[in-house]
Structure formats: structure tokens, C-alpha cells
């Protein structure tokens, strides 16, 4: 009797593999306990320390910590004075946050289809979508792979003559502003630069499923703008994120410094020191987290070679992904087939996902007048896409189980 192969023995034993649990160790826990014992749990010294470390990590002049990447993008649009009558362009192939913030500020959402067989926007269509009303472009670094920012800057510079600045910052930049939705790309690089220092403004997500987490949370970085003081930008983010209050809670604790002013009826989306404590712990380990994600991707790539699938490339000669999501397309397959694979993977204990259902397929965006028929490339990317589990709690044995199960189910 032949001895069972390693892969067949794996398939005989059902495993339980979650999609993306947070990687939390005693380092993060001890940092949070220290905060809880300190008597200061809202925005304070640890949030400020995390902001400093994020700026250093991304090689940017400043960073602002907030309660989400969504807040970071919306506050940036408000900082730029974007509002009614303006247009902001983003991808049809993204999560709602990339577009909902445009709606929140009263501007018009302009969605661009992906290029054929690509998760990135069709840059020719992007250029054609630019009008005299366009104020901002929000590229999406899907799965941790940064967009072609050279191409994006090239085309907005060609369209400078159409740009009509509406406030001091827009005027200083002198062209359409690039606000990167880098929710997935914290730790990625593009042509020798870090995510965070390439676009004019960059928004990161630190949600529970992200590589780097603070439970909920996010951050915003920006590049130097000629004639604009970075401290002034930072102060404006502080005002926008904390009710327009002239002093934060930490400043008000100084003896006799109770009095403050409300300079605008702003918003409430600050990060707390409890959240920042998790981030400080994560920062100690983040280089190891990125390296482990790369190892997992390489193991997936090797195990899934020679299959009738298309795998998103995470690493190249001039770019390096943060390794956030492992995206696969089942070539020559449709939605029904893809969904059956997902169901059967679940039966084997493996959680998978789809990134993303294009925005024009959702009720909210249909009601705004978008139709998926106008975005055929985005639909074709979506219809057979499967995202495999990719997180640093995966063992090599579990990765092999995912590989063998997936291959068996797509035959």
C-alpha cells in the first residue's frame, strides 16, 4: 500500500484558517497596559509619539493620527477646500471609502474604469476624465501595490491649464492634488520612495485586518508644499479632527490653561492613546511583519505556479508591495464558478474573500447614477477574483493546506 503524499494527508485533515486575524503580541499588550495605568487614555503623548515614528518611517515631514483612513481622506478634502461643484476622481474598483468621502464634502464623484486585466485605473481614461472642475485624484494602492504615480503626475501636469485653485494650498500646489488611498500600502515602496512620500497627501488605514493595526485607526502624511508651513497644516488637521477646538485635551491639563476657543464647527475623529499604544508595539515589529508577508507570498507563488490563474505581482525591480492581500483570478471562469470555489474553500475551513465588488454594483452608487456596464474592465477583474488568507499568524503547514485545497477545487 502506497504511503499517502504530504498534500493528500493535509487534505484529509480539515483545518480552520481565518482570513485576516490581527497579529498581537505581548509587546502591544504591555504598551496598552502601560497606557491604561498612566491615567491618560485619550489623545495624548503616545499618539504624538506614534505620529513622530510614522513620519520617520515614511520619510515625511509630519504625520497625523486619526480614527480611520476614511477620516484622513475626508479631512484632507476639507483642508483643500473641496466642495460643491468640484469633481474628484477615483477608481471604480475599490472599497466605498475611496468615493464616499467625496460625497461627504458635497463634491461630484467621478469613477474611472480599470485598465484591461489590471486592478489599477486606466490612465488614458483617467486623463480624459479630467475637467476644469477636477480638484483631486484619489488613486488606490490595491492589495499593497502602489499605483503608477509617475504616470499620474505626468498627466495632471499636462492638464495644469485646466486647473482652477480654490484655496491657498491648492494654489501653492498649482495642479490637481494627488491624495493616495494607501489603506493597503503602509510599508510599500515605489521607485525608491516609501508609500507616504510619493503622493501629495497619503491616507493609511490601521483597521484590525490591516498589516499594521491600532484596532481602528488611520494616519495621514504629506509632502512639503512650497510656501505652506507644515506646522500650519498639522494644526489645521488637529482643529478639523477635534471639533475645531483651539486646545486639545493634553494642552488643557496644564495648570490654569482651561480656556479654549471653538474656531469652526468641525468634526470628531481623533486617535486615542490606547489605539496609539497598539501602533507603537506594532512599529517595533513591523519590519519582521513585512518580511513574513513576503515569505508567505513567495510560498503561495511557488505552490500555485502552472495553474490557470492570474496572480497579482507584489514585487518587482522598482516596486515592493506591503503584501497586504493575495489576489488571484480564475482565468476563463465566471462569478458562479468563483462563488462555488469560495463556498467549497469554506467547507474545508478556509476563509477567503473578494477584493472588490466594483462600486457601480452597489445600491448606493447605483442610486447616484453609476452603471457597471460603463466599467467592463472592472467587472471582468471582479467576476473571477478570489483573495486567499494572508496574515502573519499562518504557519507554513497551513499555507500548504490552502494551496493544496485551492488547486484541488479549481481543477
C-alpha positions as CSV (number, residue, x, y, z in Angstrom):
1,X,0.0,0.0,0.0
2,X,1.4,3.4,-1.0
3,X,2.1,5.9,1.7
4,X,-0.2,9.0,1.3
5,X,1.5,12.1,-0.1
6,X,2.1,15.1,2.1
7,X,-0.6,17.1,0.2
8,X,-3.2,14.4,0.3
9,X,-2.6,13.8,4.0
10,X,-3.2,17.6,4.5
11,X,-6.5,17.5,2.7
12,X,-7.7,14.6,4.8
13,X,-7.5,16.8,7.9
14,X,-9.7,19.9,7.9
15,X,-8.1,23.0,9.3
16,X,-9.6,26.2,10.5
17,X,-7.9,29.1,8.8
18,X,-9.4,32.6,9.4
19,X,-9.0,35.3,6.7
20,X,-7.1,38.0,8.5
21,X,-6.9,38.0,12.3
22,X,-4.8,40.7,14.0
23,X,-1.2,39.8,14.9
24,X,-1.0,41.0,18.6
25,X,1.8,40.0,20.9
26,X,2.9,40.8,24.5
27,X,4.7,43.9,23.1
28,X,1.4,45.5,22.1
29,X,-0.4,44.3,25.2
30,X,2.3,45.7,27.6
31,X,2.2,49.0,25.8
32,X,-1.6,49.2,26.2
33,X,-1.4,48.2,29.9
34,X,1.2,51.0,30.4
35,X,-1.2,53.5,28.9
36,X,-4.1,52.3,31.0
37,X,-2.1,52.6,34.1
38,X,-0.8,56.1,33.1
39,X,-4.1,57.8,33.7
40,X,-4.1,59.2,30.1
41,X,-6.1,57.2,27.6
42,X,-7.4,59.7,25.0
43,X,-5.3,61.6,22.5
44,X,-2.0,62.4,24.3
45,X,1.7,61.7,24.5
46,X,1.6,58.2,22.9
47,X,-0.4,59.5,19.9
48,X,2.1,62.2,19.4
49,X,5.0,59.7,19.7
50,X,3.3,57.4,17.1
51,X,2.9,60.4,14.7
52,X,6.6,61.0,15.0
53,X,7.5,57.4,14.3
54,X,5.1,57.3,11.3
55,X,6.7,60.4,9.8
56,X,10.2,58.9,10.3
57,X,9.1,55.5,8.8
58,X,7.5,57.2,5.7
59,X,10.3,59.8,5.4
60,X,7.8,62.7,5.5
61,X,7.8,66.0,7.5
62,X,4.8,65.2,9.6
63,X,2.1,62.7,10.2
64,X,-1.4,63.0,11.7
65,X,-3.1,60.1,13.5
66,X,-6.9,59.8,13.2
67,X,-9.6,57.2,13.9
68,X,-9.6,55.9,10.3
69,X,-8.2,56.2,6.8
70,X,-11.7,57.5,5.8
71,X,-11.4,60.4,8.2
72,X,-7.9,61.1,6.9
73,X,-9.2,61.4,3.3
74,X,-12.3,63.4,4.2
75,X,-10.4,65.9,6.3
76,X,-7.8,66.3,3.5
77,X,-10.6,67.1,1.1
78,X,-11.9,69.7,3.6
79,X,-8.4,71.1,4.2
80,X,-8.1,71.6,0.4
81,X,-11.5,73.4,0.3
82,X,-13.1,70.8,-2.0
83,X,-16.9,71.1,-2.0
84,X,-20.0,71.6,-4.1
85,X,-19.4,72.0,-7.8
86,X,-16.0,70.3,-7.6
87,X,-15.1,66.9,-9.1
88,X,-12.9,64.3,-7.5
89,X,-11.8,61.2,-9.5
90,X,-11.2,57.7,-8.1
91,X,-11.3,54.1,-9.2
92,X,-14.4,52.1,-9.8
93,X,-12.5,49.1,-8.4
94,X,-12.2,50.0,-4.7
95,X,-13.9,50.0,-1.4
96,X,-16.6,52.6,-0.7
97,X,-14.3,54.8,1.5
98,X,-12.4,56.0,-1.6
99,X,-15.6,57.5,-3.0
100,X,-17.9,58.1,-0.1
101,X,-15.6,60.9,1.3
102,X,-16.1,62.8,-2.0
103,X,-19.8,62.6,-1.5
104,X,-19.5,63.7,2.2
105,X,-17.9,67.0,1.2
106,X,-20.5,67.7,-1.5
107,X,-18.3,67.2,-4.5
108,X,-19.1,65.1,-7.5
109,X,-17.7,61.5,-7.7
110,X,-16.1,60.6,-11.0
111,X,-15.3,56.9,-11.3
112,X,-12.7,55.6,-13.8
113,X,-12.6,52.0,-15.1
114,X,-9.6,49.9,-14.6
115,X,-7.3,49.1,-17.5
116,X,-7.8,45.8,-19.2
117,X,-6.6,42.9,-17.0
118,X,-5.4,45.4,-14.3
119,X,-6.5,46.4,-10.8
120,X,-5.3,49.9,-11.4
121,X,-7.2,52.7,-13.1
122,X,-6.9,53.1,-16.9
123,X,-4.6,56.1,-17.0
124,X,-5.8,57.1,-20.5
125,X,-9.4,57.2,-19.3
126,X,-8.2,59.0,-16.2
127,X,-6.7,61.8,-18.3
128,X,-9.9,62.1,-20.3
129,X,-11.9,62.3,-17.1
130,X,-10.1,65.5,-16.0
131,X,-12.1,68.7,-16.4
132,X,-11.8,72.3,-15.2
133,X,-13.8,71.2,-12.2
134,X,-11.3,68.4,-11.1
135,X,-9.6,69.3,-7.9
136,X,-8.3,65.9,-6.6
137,X,-7.5,62.4,-7.8
138,X,-7.6,59.5,-5.3
139,X,-5.5,56.6,-6.7
140,X,-6.0,53.3,-4.8
141,X,-3.0,51.2,-3.9
142,X,-4.9,47.9,-4.0
143,X,-3.5,44.9,-2.0
144,X,-0.4,46.9,-1.0
145,X,0.9,47.5,-4.6
146,X,1.4,51.2,-5.3
147,X,-0.1,52.8,-8.4
148,X,2.0,54.2,-11.3
149,X,2.4,57.6,-9.7
150,X,4.9,58.8,-12.3
151,X,2.1,58.4,-14.9
152,X,-0.5,60.1,-12.7
153,X,1.8,63.1,-12.0
154,X,2.7,63.3,-15.7
155,X,-0.9,63.5,-16.8
156,X,-2.0,66.1,-14.1
157,X,0.9,68.3,-15.1
158,X,-0.2,68.1,-18.7
159,X,-3.6,69.3,-17.6
160,X,-2.3,72.2,-15.5
161,X,-4.0,74.7,-17.8
162,X,-7.4,73.4,-16.7
163,X,-6.8,73.7,-13.0
164,X,-8.7,76.4,-11.1
165,X,-7.4,76.6,-7.5
166,X,-10.0,77.3,-4.8
167,X,-7.8,77.9,-1.7
168,X,-4.2,78.7,-0.6
169,X,-3.0,75.1,-0.6
170,X,-4.5,74.3,-4.0
171,X,-2.9,77.4,-5.4
172,X,0.5,76.5,-3.9
173,X,0.4,73.1,-5.5
174,X,-0.7,74.6,-8.8
175,X,-2.3,71.5,-10.2
176,X,-4.8,68.7,-9.4
177,X,-3.9,67.3,-6.0
178,X,-3.0,63.6,-5.7
179,X,-4.4,62.1,-2.5
180,X,-3.4,58.4,-2.3
181,X,-5.8,55.9,-0.8
182,X,-2.9,53.9,0.7
183,X,-5.1,52.0,3.1
184,X,-3.3,48.8,2.0
185,X,0.2,50.0,1.2
186,X,1.8,51.1,4.5
187,X,5.4,49.8,4.1
188,X,5.3,49.5,0.3
189,X,7.9,51.3,-1.9
190,X,7.7,52.7,-5.4
191,X,10.9,53.6,-7.3
192,X,12.9,54.0,-4.2
193,X,10.3,56.0,-2.2
194,X,8.1,54.9,0.6
195,X,4.4,54.9,0.5
196,X,3.6,58.2,2.2
197,X,6.2,60.3,0.5
198,X,5.1,59.9,-3.2
199,X,1.6,61.4,-3.4
200,X,0.9,65.0,-2.3
201,X,-1.2,63.5,0.6
202,X,-1.4,59.8,1.7
203,X,-4.0,58.1,3.8
204,X,-3.3,54.9,5.7
205,X,-5.6,52.5,7.4
206,X,-4.8,50.8,10.7
207,X,-8.0,48.8,10.9
208,X,-8.0,45.4,12.6
209,X,-7.4,43.5,9.3
210,X,-4.5,45.6,8.1
211,X,-0.8,44.6,8.2
212,X,-0.3,47.3,10.8
213,X,-3.2,47.8,13.2
214,X,-4.3,50.0,16.0
215,X,-7.7,48.2,16.3
216,X,-9.4,51.0,14.4
217,X,-7.4,54.0,13.2
218,X,-5.5,55.6,10.4
219,X,-3.0,58.3,9.6
220,X,-2.2,60.9,7.1
221,X,1.2,62.1,5.7
222,X,2.0,64.7,3.1
223,X,4.9,66.1,1.2
224,X,6.4,69.6,1.5
225,X,4.3,72.2,-0.3
226,X,6.2,75.4,-1.4
227,X,5.1,78.4,0.7
228,X,3.0,76.3,3.1
229,X,4.1,75.7,6.6
230,X,3.9,72.1,7.7
231,X,3.0,73.1,11.3
232,X,0.1,75.1,9.9
233,X,-1.1,72.0,8.0
234,X,-0.8,69.9,11.2
235,X,-2.6,72.5,13.3
236,X,-5.5,72.5,10.8
237,X,-5.8,68.7,10.9
238,X,-5.9,69.0,14.7
239,X,-8.7,71.6,14.5
240,X,-10.7,69.6,11.9
241,X,-10.4,66.3,13.9
242,X,-11.3,67.7,17.3
243,X,-14.4,70.0,17.0
244,X,-12.4,73.0,15.8
245,X,-11.2,73.3,19.4
246,X,-8.1,75.6,19.8
247,X,-6.6,73.4,22.5
248,X,-6.5,69.6,22.7
249,X,-7.2,67.8,26.0
250,X,-3.5,67.5,26.7
251,X,-2.9,71.2,26.4
252,X,-5.9,71.9,28.6
253,X,-4.4,69.9,31.5
254,X,-1.7,72.5,32.1
255,X,-2.4,74.4,35.3
256,X,-4.6,77.4,34.6
257,X,-5.0,76.6,30.9
258,X,-8.6,75.6,30.9
259,X,-9.9,78.2,28.5
260,X,-10.2,77.4,24.8
261,X,-12.0,78.6,21.7
262,X,-14.0,76.8,19.0
263,X,-12.7,78.3,15.8
264,X,-15.0,76.2,13.5
265,X,-17.9,73.7,13.9
266,X,-15.6,70.8,12.9
267,X,-15.5,67.0,13.4
268,X,-14.5,64.4,16.0
269,X,-12.2,61.7,14.6
270,X,-9.0,61.8,16.8
271,X,-6.9,58.7,17.7
272,X,-6.7,57.8,21.3
273,X,-3.5,56.8,23.2
274,X,-4.9,53.3,23.7
275,X,-5.0,52.9,19.9
276,X,-1.6,54.5,19.5
277,X,-0.2,52.2,22.1
278,X,-1.0,49.2,19.9
279,X,0.6,51.0,17.0
280,X,3.8,51.7,19.0
281,X,4.0,48.0,19.7
282,X,3.4,47.1,16.0
283,X,6.0,49.6,14.9
284,X,8.7,47.7,16.9
285,X,7.9,44.5,14.9
286,X,6.8,45.9,11.6
287,X,9.9,45.1,9.6
288,X,9.5,41.5,10.6
289,X,5.8,41.5,9.8
290,X,6.6,42.8,6.3
291,X,9.3,40.1,5.8
292,X,7.0,37.3,6.9
293,X,4.3,38.5,4.5
294,X,6.8,38.4,1.7
295,X,7.8,34.8,2.6
296,X,4.1,33.8,2.6
297,X,3.5,35.4,-0.8
298,X,6.6,33.6,-2.2
299,X,5.4,30.3,-0.8
300,X,1.9,30.9,-2.4
301,X,3.5,31.9,-5.7
302,X,5.7,28.8,-5.8
303,X,2.9,26.4,-4.8
304,X,0.4,27.9,-7.3
305,X,2.6,28.1,-10.3
306,X,1.5,26.4,-13.5
307,X,-2.2,26.8,-12.7
308,X,-4.8,28.5,-14.9
309,X,-4.9,31.6,-12.7
310,X,-3.6,35.1,-12.7
311,X,-1.7,36.2,-9.5
312,X,-1.2,39.9,-8.6
313,X,2.6,40.6,-8.7
314,X,3.7,42.1,-5.4
315,X,7.4,42.6,-6.0
316,X,9.4,43.9,-9.0
317,X,12.6,45.7,-10.0
318,X,11.3,49.1,-9.0
319,X,8.5,48.4,-6.5
320,X,7.8,46.4,-3.4
321,X,4.3,45.7,-2.0
322,X,3.3,45.8,1.6
323,X,2.0,42.3,1.0
324,X,-1.5,43.1,2.3
325,X,-3.7,40.9,0.1
326,X,-3.1,37.9,-2.1
327,X,-5.3,38.3,-5.2
328,X,-6.0,35.6,-7.7
329,X,-8.2,35.5,-10.8
330,X,-9.6,32.2,-12.0
331,X,-9.0,32.6,-15.8
332,X,-11.8,31.7,-18.1
333,X,-14.2,31.4,-15.1
334,X,-17.3,33.5,-14.2
335,X,-19.0,34.7,-11.0
336,X,-20.9,31.5,-10.4
337,X,-17.8,29.3,-10.6
338,X,-15.8,31.7,-8.4
339,X,-18.5,31.7,-5.8
340,X,-18.6,27.9,-5.7
341,X,-14.9,27.8,-5.1
342,X,-15.3,30.2,-2.2
343,X,-18.1,28.1,-0.7
344,X,-16.1,24.9,-1.1
345,X,-13.0,26.5,0.5
346,X,-15.2,27.5,3.4
347,X,-16.3,23.9,3.7
348,X,-12.7,23.0,4.1
349,X,-12.3,25.5,6.9
350,X,-10.5,28.2,4.8
351,X,-11.9,31.8,4.8
352,X,-11.4,33.7,1.6
353,X,-12.7,37.0,0.3
354,X,-13.3,39.1,-2.9
355,X,-11.5,42.4,-3.4
356,X,-13.5,44.2,-4.7
357,X,-17.1,44.3,-5.9
358,X,-16.9,47.4,-8.0
359,X,-18.6,50.5,-6.7
360,X,-21.2,50.7,-9.5
361,X,-22.6,47.3,-8.5
362,X,-23.6,48.6,-5.0
363,X,-27.0,50.1,-4.3
364,X,-25.6,53.4,-3.0
365,X,-23.7,54.1,-6.2
366,X,-26.4,52.8,-8.5
367,X,-28.6,55.4,-6.8
368,X,-26.0,58.0,-7.7
369,X,-26.4,57.1,-11.4
370,X,-23.4,54.7,-11.9
371,X,-23.9,51.6,-14.0
372,X,-21.5,48.7,-14.1
373,X,-21.9,48.4,-17.8
374,X,-19.8,51.5,-18.1
375,X,-17.0,49.8,-16.3
376,X,-16.5,46.5,-18.2
377,X,-12.8,46.0,-17.2
378,X,-13.5,46.4,-13.5
379,X,-16.3,43.9,-13.8
380,X,-14.1,41.4,-15.6
381,X,-11.5,41.7,-12.8
382,X,-14.1,41.2,-10.1
383,X,-16.1,38.3,-11.7
384,X,-13.4,35.7,-11.1
385,X,-11.3,37.2,-8.3
386,X,-10.6,35.3,-5.1
387,X,-8.5,36.6,-2.2
388,X,-6.6,33.9,-0.2
389,X,-5.8,34.3,3.5
390,X,-2.6,36.2,4.0
391,X,-1.6,37.1,7.6
392,X,1.5,36.6,9.8
393,X,-0.2,34.0,12.1
394,X,-0.3,31.5,9.2
395,X,2.1,28.6,9.6
396,X,3.9,27.0,6.6
397,X,1.7,23.9,7.1
398,X,-1.4,26.0,6.9
399,X,-0.2,27.7,3.8
400,X,0.4,24.4,2.1
401,X,-3.1,23.3,3.1
402,X,-4.6,26.4,1.5
403,X,-2.5,25.8,-1.7
404,X,-3.4,22.1,-2.0
405,X,-7.1,22.7,-1.3
406,X,-7.3,25.6,-3.7
407,X,-5.6,23.6,-6.5
408,X,-7.9,20.6,-5.9
409,X,-11.0,22.8,-6.0
410,X,-10.2,24.7,-9.2
411,X,-9.5,21.6,-11.3
